[in-house]
Amino acid sequence: MTSSSSRLLEAERRRSERLLLNVLPAPFAERLKSGEEPIADAYRP
């Protein structure tokens, strides 16, 4: 991978991280990224 490609990939990773944190609180985002399922502490319909 070229350094240009590496920079673009890293920029997209940072962008994805910001978007994820705009949607979910940080603890839940970390759970999602680590593959934990379910990410909710509780569910009450």
N, C-alpha and C positions, 0 to 999 in steps of 0.2 A: 504494500500500500504506500502510495506517495505521501509526502508530508502535507500536500494540499488536501488530499483525500482524508487524511487523519484529522486535519483542522476542521474540515467540513463535518465529519462524523462527530467530533467532540462538540461542535456548535449545535448540532441537531440533538445530541444527548442533553445538553444544558437546556435547550428549548423545551424538550419533552419533559424534563424534570420540572421546569417552571409551570408548564401547563398542568401537569399532574397535581402540583401543589396548589394551583388555583381551584381545583375541583375537590380535592380531598385534604383533610387535615394531615399534617406530617406523619403522625404515628400510623395512620391507615395507609398512607402512600408507601411507607416502608414495609408494612405487612404485605401489601400487594406486590411490591417489587421483589420481596423475598420468596414469593410463591405461596404464602400462607393462605389457607382457605378454611372457613370463611373469614373475611377481614372485619366483619362487624362483631362487636362485643355481645350484642343482644339484638333480638328482633321481636317487636311487638306489633302485630297487625291491628 
